[in-house]
Amino acid sequence: MKRIKNMLLTGAVALAALSVNAQSKTAGADKIWSAAKANQWYSQHRWIAGANFIPSNAINQLEMWQADTFDPKTIDRELGYAEGIGFNTVRVFLHSIAYAEDPKGFKSRVNEFLTIASKHHIQPLFVFFDDCWNNDPKPGKQPEVKTGVHNSGWMQDPGVPALKDPKEMARLEHYVKDILTTFGHDKRILLWDLFNEPGNSGKRESSMPLLVNVFKWAHEVRPDQPVSAGLWDWSFEKLNTYQALNSDVITYHNYDEVGPHQRVIQLLKTHGKPLICTEYMARPRNSTFGTVMPMLKKENVGAINWGFVMGKTNTIYAWDTPIPGGEEPKLWFHDIFRKDGTPYKTDEVELIKKLTTEKN
């Protein structure tokens, strides 16, 4: 996801120094997992490794989940690639508009996705809301791909226009609670990621009301699986504090090279809870499988990179460096496979297999 590139460690320092009055800042302290419970849950899993996943023929979450464009065959084939390199999870974005258009059908498609994933021994984590990229999502036919532009058609959820309507919060509450109630005891699901990069796209603390509410709704339902919202910009101290204190396990994003990334891990470990990095891996930034993934395994931090199969999301191109002609960049930004399952870099795939099959 697009982000402010020079993230500051000051926010992480603030997180590490949270005082004993932290419980007063939580949405429902009695519903939040203790460190002991979170660590017990984490110990029951093999080292968590996977990728952010969207099928190669979908430009965004709506194209993935809407009835007319939901494609189980492509999902099955591409999750087979994931199984083949030892991935045991994928991070997948839902979308409230796809649900609103067809709640019953949407839940049926989520269930079908889980059936496919389970066949490949993959336990997904699902994302509800998202502050990244285009801010006016609409149902129906989705935008055409912009040649050479990273994530040209990705949609925020719920988007800016929707949140200007006071009635929208009730709609979103119904959506979140229905999904969590329907799937909250489903052992095929690893985790619920409640809000991707809150405050992105210039929103900053204006995203706080939805962030507070989605944690409140999740805690009211209290699914069996852990809930979290990933920290991503260390200058967002207020958002970061709320996310960390209300999450059952700590998730975060980091596209830095090994040194700065490891310092963030050292600070976040002061919470005493398991860590899962739900976004990393941007080759030109030296955040790679060869550099960062071995460190994450050594630290026992879950490793979920951005990008899987090159496709309509165009994430082989860098965030802010479009290639108008659409030629393939010399160095892919994200992604592991071509559509036919051929690895972009064979040595990367071999390393991933080695790391995912070796014992912790």
Buried (B, 14 or more C-beta within 10 A) or exposed (E): BBBEEEBEBEBBEBBBEBEEEEEEBBBEBEBBBEEEBBBEBBEEEEBBBBBBBBBBBBBBBBBBBBEEBBBEEBBBBBBBBBBBBBBBBBBBBBBBBBBBBBBEBBBEBBBBBBEBBBEBEBBBBBBBBBBBBBBEBEEEEBBEBBBBBBBBBBBBBBBBEBBEEEEBBEBBBBBBBBBBEBBBEBEBBBBBBBBBBBBBBEBBBEBBEBBEBBBBBBBBBBBEBBBBBBBBBBBBBBBBBBBBBBBBBBBBBBBBBBEEBBBBBEBBBEBEBBBBBBBBBBBBBBBBBEBBBBBBBEBBBBBBBBBBBBBBBBBBBBBEEBBEEEEEBEEBBBBBBBBEEEBBBEEBBEBBBEBBEEEE
